[in-house]
Amino acid sequence: QVQLVESGGGLVQAGGSLRLSCAASARIFSSDNMGWYRQAPGKQRELVASITSRGNINYADSVKCRFTISRDNAENTVNLQMNSLKPEDTAVYYCTLQRRGFNYWGQGTQVTVSS
């Protein structure tokens, strides 16, 4: 069982930056896939960024060149650096860890971008 706790969300003006962090309660293995999803009000949860066990990174088209995902297996964390934020980035952001076909989710952290 792995618990994930996100932090770093908040209110920021358009054009600003935030850094989200996700801390795992147990060791992150190099074989785990990690990612960030988000869900805006009235919309489905969508993938924002992912990083596989092999280091392959994937971004949603809407965040490419603005967001950067990184992981630190030694610190059991995965981070999301978000720059040039837009009002449409407003959502609850969730960290996820995939291990042996099972997905663990955090409780989410709210990101609000004002125009």
N, CA, C and O atoms as CSV, one atom per row, in Angstrom:
chain,resi,resn,atom,element,x,y,z
A,1,GLN,N,N,0.843,-1.192,0.000
A,1,GLN,CA,C,0.000,0.000,0.000
A,1,GLN,C,C,0.877,1.240,0.000
A,1,GLN,O,O,1.803,1.366,0.802
A,2,VAL,N,N,0.574,2.145,-0.904
A,2,VAL,CA,C,1.336,3.391,-1.010
A,2,VAL,C,C,0.361,4.551,-0.897
A,2,VAL,O,O,-0.664,4.574,-1.579
A,3,GLN,N,N,0.675,5.504,-0.046
A,3,GLN,CA,C,-0.110,6.726,0.037
A,3,GLN,C,C,0.668,7.858,-0.606
A,3,GLN,O,O,1.881,7.986,-0.438
A,4,LEU,N,N,-0.066,8.674,-1.347
A,4,LEU,CA,C,0.537,9.805,-2.048
A,4,LEU,C,C,-0.066,11.098,-1.510
A,4,LEU,O,O,-1.283,11.207,-1.354
A,5,VAL,N,N,0.784,12.065,-1.230
A,5,VAL,CA,C,0.314,13.341,-0.706
A,5,VAL,C,C,0.875,14.465,-1.568
A,5,VAL,O,O,2.087,14.652,-1.672
A,6,GLU,N,N,-0.043,15.207,-2.181
A,6,GLU,CA,C,0.359,16.330,-3.027
A,6,GLU,C,C,0.448,17.611,-2.206
A,6,GLU,O,O,-0.230,17.767,-1.190
A,7,SER,N,N,1.282,18.505,-2.659
A,7,SER,CA,C,1.399,19.822,-2.041
A,7,SER,C,C,1.855,20.814,-3.094
A,7,SER,O,O,2.308,20.432,-4.174
A,8,GLY,N,N,1.729,22.106,-2.762
A,8,GLY,CA,C,2.227,23.136,-3.657
A,8,GLY,C,C,1.174,23.860,-4.455
A,8,GLY,O,O,1.484,24.812,-5.171
A,9,GLY,N,N,-0.076,23.424,-4.346
A,9,GLY,CA,C,-1.129,24.111,-5.060
A,9,GLY,C,C,-1.432,25.464,-4.435
A,9,GLY,O,O,-0.926,25.800,-3.364
A,10,GLY,N,N,-2.268,26.234,-5.125
A,10,GLY,CA,C,-2.630,27.533,-4.599
A,10,GLY,C,C,-3.219,28.424,-5.662
A,10,GLY,O,O,-3.597,27.973,-6.743
A,11,LEU,N,N,-3.291,29.702,-5.335
A,11,LEU,CA,C,-3.831,30.715,-6.242
A,11,LEU,C,C,-2.676,31.519,-6.833
A,11,LEU,O,O,-1.800,31.998,-6.113
A,12,VAL,N,N,-2.693,31.657,-8.145
A,12,VAL,CA,C,-1.629,32.398,-8.827
A,12,VAL,C,C,-2.231,33.159,-9.989
A,12,VAL,O,O,-3.243,32.748,-10.556
A,13,GLN,N,N,-1.610,34.264,-10.340
A,13,GLN,CA,C,-2.078,35.039,-11.479
A,13,GLN,C,C,-1.591,34.403,-12.779
A,13,GLN,O,O,-0.581,33.699,-12.806
A,14,ALA,N,N,-2.311,34.660,-13.826
A,14,ALA,CA,C,-1.911,34.162,-15.140
A,14,ALA,C,C,-0.492,34.617,-15.453
A,14,ALA,O,O,-0.115,35.761,-15.198
A,15,GLY,N,N,0.286,33.691,-16.011
A,15,GLY,CA,C,1.685,33.969,-16.288
A,15,GLY,C,C,2.623,33.561,-15.174
A,15,GLY,O,O,3.839,33.541,-15.360
A,16,GLY,N,N,2.079,33.241,-14.032
A,16,GLY,CA,C,2.878,32.856,-12.886
A,16,GLY,C,C,3.278,31.396,-12.909
A,16,GLY,O,O,3.005,30.670,-13.865
A,17,SER,N,N,3.933,30.981,-11.831
A,17,SER,CA,C,4.447,29.610,-11.738
A,17,SER,C,C,4.063,28.982,-10.406
A,17,SER,O,O,3.877,29.670,-9.403
A,18,LEU,N,N,3.950,27.676,-10.422
A,18,LEU,CA,C,3.780,26.878,-9.223
A,18,LEU,C,C,4.576,25.599,-9.384
A,18,LEU,O,O,4.805,25.126,-10.497
A,19,ARG,N,N,4.992,25.050,-8.263
A,19,ARG,CA,C,5.676,23.763,-8.281
A,19,ARG,C,C,4.908,22.803,-7.376
A,19,ARG,O,O,4.818,23.009,-6.165
A,20,LEU,N,N,4.364,21.770,-7.972
A,20,LEU,CA,C,3.656,20.744,-7.214
A,20,LEU,C,C,4.620,19.624,-6.846
A,20,LEU,O,O,5.491,19.240,-7.625
A,21,SER,N,N,4.436,19.120,-5.647
A,21,SER,CA,C,5.231,17.984,-5.203
A,21,SER,C,C,4.310,16.869,-4.733
A,21,SER,O,O,3.217,17.117,-4.223
A,22,CYS,N,N,4.759,15.666,-4.910
A,22,CYS,CA,C,4.011,14.491,-4.474
A,22,CYS,C,C,4.962,13.597,-3.699
A,22,CYS,O,O,5.972,13.135,-4.229
A,23,ALA,N,N,4.631,13.363,-2.451
A,23,ALA,CA,C,5.460,12.526,-1.596
A,23,ALA,C,C,4.779,11.191,-1.363
A,23,ALA,O,O,3.600,11.132,-1.012
A,24,ALA,N,N,5.526,10.133,-1.561
A,24,ALA,CA,C,5.005,8.788,-1.347
A,24,ALA,C,C,5.351,8.315,0.054
A,24,ALA,O,O,6.420,8.616,0.585
A,25,SER,N,N,4.413,7.558,0.648
A,25,SER,CA,C,4.626,7.065,2.010
A,25,SER,C,C,5.584,5.893,2.058
A,25,SER,O,O,6.086,5.528,3.121
A,26,ALA,N,N,5.832,5.305,0.896
A,26,ALA,CA,C,6.748,4.175,0.824
A,26,ALA,C,C,7.733,4.406,-0.312
A,26,ALA,O,O,7.608,5.354,-1.087
A,27,ARG,N,N,8.681,3.546,-0.386
A,27,ARG,CA,C,9.717,3.705,-1.391
A,27,ARG,C,C,9.139,3.658,-2.795
A,27,ARG,O,O,8.300,2.812,-3.102
A,28,ILE,N,N,9.593,4.572,-3.645
A,28,ILE,CA,C,9.263,4.536,-5.068
A,28,ILE,C,C,10.318,3.685,-5.753
A,28,ILE,O,O,11.516,3.940,-5.630
A,29,PHE,N,N,9.865,2.686,-6.467
A,29,PHE,CA,C,10.794,1.822,-7.174
A,29,PHE,C,C,11.062,2.385,-8.565
A,29,PHE,O,O,10.232,3.091,-9.138
A,30,SER,N,N,12.211,2.066,-9.082
A,30,SER,CA,C,12.558,2.534,-10.416
A,30,SER,C,C,11.629,1.937,-11.465
A,30,SER,O,O,11.540,2.462,-12.574
A,31,SER,N,N,10.943,0.859,-11.137
A,31,SER,CA,C,10.019,0.213,-12.079
A,31,SER,C,C,8.630,0.861,-12.076
A,31,SER,O,O,7.796,0.533,-12.920
A,32,ASP,N,N,8.377,1.770,-11.144
A,32,ASP,CA,C,7.071,2.442,-11.081
A,32,ASP,C,C,6.957,3.502,-12.163
A,32,ASP,O,O,7.922,4.185,-12.505
A,33,ASN,N,N,5.740,3.616,-12.691
A,33,ASN,CA,C,5.421,4.734,-13.574
A,33,ASN,C,C,4.724,5.799,-12.729
A,33,ASN,O,O,3.897,5.475,-11.876
A,34,MET,N,N,5.058,7.068,-12.967
A,34,MET,CA,C,4.495,8.162,-12.179
A,34,MET,C,C,3.811,9.160,-13.105
A,34,MET,O,O,4.122,9.237,-14.294
A,35,GLY,N,N,2.883,9.916,-12.548
A,35,GLY,CA,C,2.235,10.898,-13.396
A,35,GLY,C,C,1.426,11.911,-12.615
A,35,GLY,O,O,1.215,11.778,-11.410
A,36,TRP,N,N,0.980,12.921,-13.332
A,36,TRP,CA,C,0.080,13.944,-12.799
A,36,TRP,C,C,-1.138,14.028,-13.711
A,36,TRP,O,O,-1.018,14.082,-14.935
A,37,TYR,N,N,-2.299,14.037,-13.094
A,37,TYR,CA,C,-3.557,14.247,-13.785
A,37,TYR,C,C,-4.209,15.496,-13.210
A,37,TYR,O,O,-3.806,15.986,-12.154
A,38,ARG,N,N,-5.202,16.000,-13.899
A,38,ARG,CA,C,-5.974,17.119,-13.364
A,38,ARG,C,C,-7.434,16.969,-13.762
A,38,ARG,O,O,-7.778,16.324,-14.752
A,39,GLN,N,N,-8.276,17.594,-12.946
A,39,GLN,CA,C,-9.706,17.574,-13.223
A,39,GLN,C,C,-10.293,18.940,-12.910
A,39,GLN,O,O,-10.272,19.409,-11.772
A,40,ALA,N,N,-10.812,19.554,-13.945
A,40,ALA,CA,C,-11.474,20.847,-13.798
A,40,ALA,C,C,-12.965,20.612,-13.548
A,40,ALA,O,O,-13.484,19.553,-13.900
A,41,PRO,N,N,-13.655,21.571,-12.954
A,41,PRO,CA,C,-15.091,21.399,-12.674
A,41,PRO,C,C,-15.875,21.079,-13.940
A,41,PRO,O,O,-15.749,21.768,-14.953
A,42,GLY,N,N,-16.676,20.038,-13.871
A,42,GLY,CA,C,-17.507,19.652,-14.994
A,42,GLY,C,C,-16.790,18.932,-16.112
A,42,GLY,O,O,-17.381,18.646,-17.153
A,43,LYS,N,N,-15.510,18.635,-15.901
A,43,LYS,CA,C,-14.736,17.959,-16.944
A,43,LYS,C,C,-14.171,16.649,-16.429
A,43,LYS,O,O,-14.095,16.414,-15.223
A,44,GLN,N,N,-13.778,15.802,-17.367
A,44,GLN,CA,C,-13.179,14.531,-16.998
A,44,GLN,C,C,-11.726,14.731,-16.557
A,44,GLN,O,O,-11.066,15.701,-16.930
A,45,ARG,N,N,-11.268,13.804,-15.769
A,45,ARG,CA,C,-9.862,13.829,-15.359
A,45,ARG,C,C,-8.999,13.561,-16.593
A,45,ARG,O,O,-9.299,12.680,-17.399
A,46,GLU,N,N,-7.933,14.332,-16.722
A,46,GLU,CA,C,-7.078,14.183,-17.882
A,46,GLU,C,C,-5.614,14.091,-17.474
A,46,GLU,O,O,-5.199,14.633,-16.450
A,47,LEU,N,N,-4.850,13.396,-18.295
A,47,LEU,CA,C,-3.426,13.276,-18.051
A,47,LEU,C,C,-2.734,14.606,-18.354
A,47,LEU,O,O,-2.974,15.218,-19.395
A,48,VAL,N,N,-1.889,15.037,-17.447
A,48,VAL,CA,C,-1.095,16.236,-17.647
A,48,VAL,C,C,0.319,15.861,-18.086
A,48,VAL,O,O,0.828,16.377,-19.081
A,49,ALA,N,N,0.940,14.964,-17.336
A,49,ALA,CA,C,2.311,14.555,-17.637
A,49,ALA,C,C,2.571,13.208,-16.989
A,49,ALA,O,O,2.000,12.885,-15.947
A,50,SER,N,N,3.432,12.431,-17.612
A,50,SER,CA,C,3.797,11.134,-17.052
A,50,SER,C,C,5.277,10.875,-17.295
A,50,SER,O,O,5.879,11.392,-18.236
A,51,ILE,N,N,5.836,10.062,-16.418
A,51,ILE,CA,C,7.233,9.661,-16.568
A,51,ILE,C,C,7.310,8.185,-16.209
A,51,ILE,O,O,6.940,7.769,-15.111
A,52,THR,N,N,7.794,7.416,-17.155
A,52,THR,CA,C,7.810,5.968,-16.964
A,52,THR,C,C,9.045,5.530,-16.190
A,52,THR,O,O,9.921,6.329,-15.857
A,53,SER,N,N,9.080,4.251,-15.924
A,53,SER,CA,C,10.210,3.670,-15.210
A,53,SER,C,C,11.502,3.811,-16.018
A,53,SER,O,O,12.595,3.814,-15.451
A,54,ARG,N,N,11.375,3.927,-17.317
A,54,ARG,CA,C,12.554,4.061,-18.179
A,54,ARG,C,C,12.912,5.523,-18.429
A,54,ARG,O,O,13.863,5.830,-19.148
A,55,GLY,N,N,12.127,6.426,-17.817
A,55,GLY,CA,C,12.434,7.840,-17.992
A,55,GLY,C,C,11.769,8.490,-19.184
A,55,GLY,O,O,12.046,9.648,-19.496
A,56,ASN,N,N,10.889,7.755,-19.860
A,56,ASN,CA,C,10.158,8.345,-20.975
A,56,ASN,C,C,9.104,9.304,-20.428
A,56,ASN,O,O,8.357,8.968,-19.509
A,57,ILE,N,N,9.058,10.488,-21.000
A,57,ILE,CA,C,8.164,11.533,-20.516
A,57,ILE,C,C,7.145,11.879,-21.588
A,57,ILE,O,O,7.463,11.951,-22.775
A,58,ASN,N,N,5.927,12.090,-21.148
A,58,ASN,CA,C,4.839,12.452,-22.044
A,58,ASN,C,C,4.064,13.613,-21.428
A,58,ASN,O,O,3.794,13.622,-20.227
A,59,TYR,N,N,3.711,14.582,-22.253
A,59,TYR,CA,C,2.942,15.737,-21.803
A,59,TYR,C,C,1.675,15.874,-22.634
A,59,TYR,O,O,1.655,15.529,-23.815
A,60,ALA,N,N,0.632,16.376,-22.014
A,60,ALA,CA,C,-0.544,16.785,-22.764
A,60,ALA,C,C,-0.141,17.948,-23.662
A,60,ALA,O,O,0.698,18.770,-23.291
A,61,ASP,N,N,-0.738,18.010,-24.830
A,61,ASP,CA,C,-0.391,19.080,-25.774
A,61,ASP,C,C,-0.583,20.464,-25.150
A,61,ASP,O,O,0.165,21.397,-25.443
A,62,SER,N,N,-1.584,20.583,-24.295
A,62,SER,CA,C,-1.919,21.882,-23.720
A,62,SER,C,C,-0.878,22.402,-22.740
A,62,SER,O,O,-0.893,23.586,-22.404
A,63,VAL,N,N,0.033,21.540,-22.272
A,63,VAL,CA,C,1.015,21.983,-21.288
A,63,VAL,C,C,2.448,21.859,-21.786
A,63,VAL,O,O,3.384,22.233,-21.079
A,64,LYS,N,N,2.625,21.347,-22.978
A,64,LYS,CA,C,3.984,21.201,-23.512
A,64,LYS,C,C,4.701,22.546,-23.517
A,64,LYS,O,O,4.113,23.586,-23.813
A,65,CYS,N,N,5.982,22.495,-23.183
A,65,CYS,CA,C,6.857,23.668,-23.149
A,65,CYS,C,C,6.555,24.605,-21.963
A,65,CYS,O,O,7.223,25.626,-21.798
A,66,ARG,N,N,5.563,24.262,-21.150
A,66,ARG,CA,C,5.258,25.073,-19.961
A,66,ARG,C,C,5.452,24.284,-18.670
A,66,ARG,O,O,5.862,24.844,-17.653
A,67,PHE,N,N,5.160,22.999,-18.710
A,67,PHE,CA,C,5.233,22.144,-17.521
A,67,PHE,C,C,6.404,21.180,-17.655
A,67,PHE,O,O,6.759,20.755,-18.755
A,68,THR,N,N,7.001,20.844,-16.505
A,68,THR,CA,C,8.092,19.876,-16.485
A,68,THR,C,C,7.874,18.892,-15.332
A,68,THR,O,O,7.720,19.290,-14.177
A,69,ILE,N,N,7.865,17.616,-15.668
A,69,ILE,CA,C,7.721,16.580,-14.652
A,69,ILE,C,C,9.095,16.011,-14.331
A,69,ILE,O,O,9.950,15.881,-15.207
A,70,SER,N,N,9.293,15.676,-13.068
A,70,SER,CA,C,10.549,15.061,-12.663
A,70,SER,C,C,10.274,14.113,-11.498
A,70,SER,O,O,9.265,14.242,-10.804
A,71,ARG,N,N,11.165,13.178,-11.298
A,71,ARG,CA,C,11.008,12.236,-10.204
A,71,ARG,C,C,12.334,12.051,-9.501
A,71,ARG,O,O,13.401,12.151,-10.108
A,72,ASP,N,N,12.251,11.780,-8.221
A,72,ASP,CA,C,13.437,11.520,-7.420
A,72,ASP,C,C,13.147,10.262,-6.602
A,72,ASP,O,O,12.520,10.324,-5.545
A,73,ASN,N,N,13.608,9.138,-7.102
A,73,ASN,CA,C,13.316,7.873,-6.426
A,73,ASN,C,C,13.953,7.816,-5.036
A,73,ASN,O,O,13.406,7.188,-4.129
A,74,ALA,N,N,15.077,8.454,-4.870
A,74,ALA,CA,C,15.747,8.438,-3.568
A,74,ALA,C,C,14.936,9.192,-2.517
A,74,ALA,O,O,14.931,8.823,-1.342
A,75,GLU,N,N,14.252,10.250,-2.949
A,75,GLU,CA,C,13.443,11.057,-2.030
A,75,GLU,C,C,11.972,10.643,-2.044
A,75,GLU,O,O,11.158,11.191,-1.301
A,76,ASN,N,N,11.635,9.659,-2.905
A,76,ASN,CA,C,10.248,9.179,-3.018
A,76,ASN,C,C,9.295,10.298,-3.389
A,76,ASN,O,O,8.210,10.419,-2.820
A,77,THR,N,N,9.709,11.117,-4.350
A,77,THR,CA,C,8.877,12.236,-4.766
A,77,THR,C,C,8.781,12.329,-6.282
A,77,THR,O,O,9.662,11.872,-7.010
A,78,VAL,N,N,7.710,12.922,-6.727
A,78,VAL,CA,C,7.563,13.297,-8.124
A,78,VAL,C,C,7.036,14.729,-8.130
A,78,VAL,O,O,6.139,15.074,-7.360
A,79,ASN,N,N,7.594,15.548,-8.997
A,79,ASN,CA,C,7.274,16.966,-9.001
A,79,ASN,C,C,6.745,17.415,-10.358
A,79,ASN,O,O,6.978,16.776,-11.384
A,80,LEU,N,N,6.032,18.525,-10.329
A,80,LEU,CA,C,5.526,19.123,-11.557
A,80,LEU,C,C,5.774,20.626,-11.470
A,80,LEU,O,O,5.134,21.334,-10.692
A,81,GLN,N,N,6.712,21.092,-12.281
A,81,GLN,CA,C,6.987,22.527,-12.365
A,81,GLN,C,C,6.069,23.112,-13.432
A,81,GLN,O,O,6.083,22.678,-14.584
A,82,MET,N,N,5.275,24.098,-13.037
A,82,MET,CA,C,4.293,24.673,-13.952
A,82,MET,C,C,4.616,26.153,-14.149
A,82,MET,O,O,4.565,26.944,-13.206
A,83,ASN,N,N,4.943,26.505,-15.361
A,83,ASN,CA,C,5.265,27.892,-15.705
A,83,ASN,C,C,4.241,28.448,-16.683
A,83,ASN,O,O,3.483,27.703,-17.305
A,84,SER,N,N,4.234,29.761,-16.806
A,84,SER,CA,C,3.323,30.438,-17.755
A,84,SER,C,C,1.897,29.934,-17.599
A,84,SER,O,O,1.236,29.592,-18.580
A,85,LEU,N,N,1.438,29.892,-16.370
A,85,LEU,CA,C,0.113,29.337,-16.090
A,85,LEU,C,C,-0.983,30.166,-16.720
A,85,LEU,O,O,-0.885,31.388,-16.837
A,86,LYS,N,N,-2.035,29.464,-17.124
A,86,LYS,CA,C,-3.180,30.078,-17.775
A,86,LYS,C,C,-4.436,29.777,-16.953
A,86,LYS,O,O,-4.463,28.802,-16.202
A,87,PRO,N,N,-5.466,30.601,-17.089
A,87,PRO,CA,C,-6.711,30.316,-16.356
A,87,PRO,C,C,-7.255,28.920,-16.650
A,87,PRO,O,O,-7.852,28.290,-15.777
A,88,GLU,N,N,-7.054,28.440,-17.857
A,88,GLU,CA,C,-7.552,27.100,-18.202
A,88,GLU,C,C,-6.773,25.974,-17.534
A,88,GLU,O,O,-7.153,24.809,-17.649
A,89,ASP,N,N,-5.691,26.305,-16.838
A,89,ASP,CA,C,-4.968,25.303,-16.056
A,89,ASP,C,C,-5.612,25.087,-14.681
A,89,ASP,O,O,-5.200,24.204,-13.929
A,90,THR,N,N,-6.610,25.888,-14.365
A,90,THR,CA,C,-7.297,25.744,-13.083
A,90,THR,C,C,-7.958,24.378,-12.969
A,90,THR,O,O,-8.759,23.986,-13.818
A,91,ALA,N,N,-7.611,23.662,-11.907
A,91,ALA,CA,C,-8.114,22.303,-11.712
A,91,ALA,C,C,-7.569,21.754,-10.402
A,91,ALA,O,O,-6.706,22.356,-9.763
A,92,VAL,N,N,-8.091,20.605,-10.025
A,92,VAL,CA,C,-7.474,19.831,-8.951
A,92,VAL,C,C,-6.454,18.903,-9.609
A,92,VAL,O,O,-6.778,18.182,-10.553
A,93,TYR,N,N,-5.243,18.928,-9.112
A,93,TYR,CA,C,-4.155,18.130,-9.672
A,93,TYR,C,C,-3.891,16.919,-8.780
A,93,TYR,O,O,-3.762,17.030,-7.561
A,94,TYR,N,N,-3.815,15.768,-9.430
A,94,TYR,CA,C,-3.630,14.505,-8.723
A,94,TYR,C,C,-2.332,13.835,-9.142
A,94,TYR,O,O,-1.978,13.793,-10.320
A,95,CYS,N,N,-1.644,13.321,-8.159
A,95,CYS,CA,C,-0.453,12.526,-8.409
A,95,CYS,C,C,-0.871,11.060,-8.504
A,95,CYS,O,O,-1.787,10.623,-7.807
A,96,THR,N,N,-0.211,10.323,-9.350
A,96,THR,CA,C,-0.504,8.909,-9.464
A,96,THR,C,C,0.769,8.089,-9.599
A,96,THR,O,O,1.763,8.527,-10.179
A,97,LEU,N,N,0.707,6.903,-9.052
A,97,LEU,CA,C,1.803,5.945,-9.151
A,97,LEU,C,C,1.225,4.638,-9.664
A,97,LEU,O,O,0.238,4.137,-9.126
A,98,GLN,N,N,1.829,4.092,-10.691
A,98,GLN,CA,C,1.372,2.815,-11.242
A,98,GLN,C,C,2.413,1.752,-10.950
A,98,GLN,O,O,3.584,1.879,-11.305
A,99,ARG,N,N,1.950,0.704,-10.292
A,99,ARG,CA,C,2.857,-0.372,-9.914
A,99,ARG,C,C,2.175,-1.703,-10.168
A,99,ARG,O,O,1.114,-1.990,-9.615
A,100,ARG,N,N,2.793,-2.500,-11.003
A,100,ARG,CA,C,2.276,-3.837,-11.313
A,100,ARG,C,C,0.813,-3.770,-11.748
A,100,ARG,O,O,0.003,-4.606,-11.349
A,101,GLY,N,N,0.482,-2.777,-12.563
A,101,GLY,CA,C,-0.857,-2.665,-13.117
A,101,GLY,C,C,-1.878,-2.017,-12.212
A,101,GLY,O,O,-3.037,-1.871,-12.598
A,102,PHE,N,N,-1.471,-1.622,-11.005
A,102,PHE,CA,C,-2.404,-0.985,-10.069
A,102,PHE,C,C,-2.049,0.487,-9.945
A,102,PHE,O,O,-0.875,0.847,-9.857
A,103,ASN,N,N,-3.074,1.337,-9.939
A,103,ASN,CA,C,-2.863,2.775,-9.834
A,103,ASN,C,C,-3.177,3.285,-8.427
A,103,ASN,O,O,-4.264,3.053,-7.898
A,104,TYR,N,N,-2.225,3.970,-7.843
A,104,TYR,CA,C,-2.436,4.656,-6.577
A,104,TYR,C,C,-2.640,6.149,-6.871
A,104,TYR,O,O,-2.010,6.711,-7.767
A,105,TRP,N,N,-3.541,6.777,-6.091
A,105,TRP,CA,C,-3.863,8.190,-6.305
A,105,TRP,C,C,-3.715,8.972,-5.015
A,105,TRP,O,O,-3.955,8.466,-3.919
A,106,GLY,N,N,-3.307,10.233,-5.181
A,106,GLY,CA,C,-3.315,11.128,-4.052
A,106,GLY,C,C,-4.685,11.781,-3.918
A,106,GLY,O,O,-5.588,11.523,-4.714
A,107,GLN,N,N,-4.828,12.636,-2.896
A,107,GLN,CA,C,-6.099,13.306,-2.641
A,107,GLN,C,C,-6.291,14.525,-3.527
A,107,GLN,O,O,-7.410,15.018,-3.672
A,108,GLY,N,N,-5.232,15.005,-4.108
A,108,GLY,CA,C,-5.337,16.143,-5.003
A,108,GLY,C,C,-4.985,17.453,-4.339
A,108,GLY,O,O,-5.111,17.604,-3.124
A,109,THR,N,N,-4.543,18.401,-5.148
A,109,THR,CA,C,-4.249,19.748,-4.671
A,109,THR,C,C,-4.825,20.747,-5.668
A,109,THR,O,O,-4.676,20.587,-6.880
A,110,GLN,N,N,-5.476,21.765,-5.150
A,110,GLN,CA,C,-6.169,22.738,-5.998
A,110,GLN,C,C,-5.187,23.755,-6.560
A,110,GLN,O,O,-4.364,24.321,-5.841
A,111,VAL,N,N,-5.296,23.967,-7.854
A,111,VAL,CA,C,-4.548,25.031,-8.530
A,111,VAL,C,C,-5.560,25.966,-9.164
A,111,VAL,O,O,-6.400,25.538,-9.955
A,112,THR,N,N,-5.480,27.234,-8.820
A,112,THR,CA,C,-6.383,28.229,-9.374
A,112,THR,C,C,-5.563,29.341,-10.000
A,112,THR,O,O,-4.712,29.947,-9.349
A,113,VAL,N,N,-5.831,29.600,-11.269
A,113,VAL,CA,C,-5.103,30.639,-11.997
A,113,VAL,C,C,-6.091,31.750,-12.343
A,113,VAL,O,O,-7.069,31.525,-13.057
A,114,SER,N,N,-5.829,32.927,-11.837
A,114,SER,CA,C,-6.720,34.056,-12.093
A,114,SER,C,C,-6.247,34.837,-13.318
A,114,SER,O,O,-5.054,34.906,-13.613
A,115,SER,N,N,-7.201,35.413,-14.007
A,115,SER,CA,C,-6.872,36.159,-15.234
A,115,SER,C,C,-6.563,37.603,-14.920
A,115,SER,O,O,-6.265,38.382,-15.826
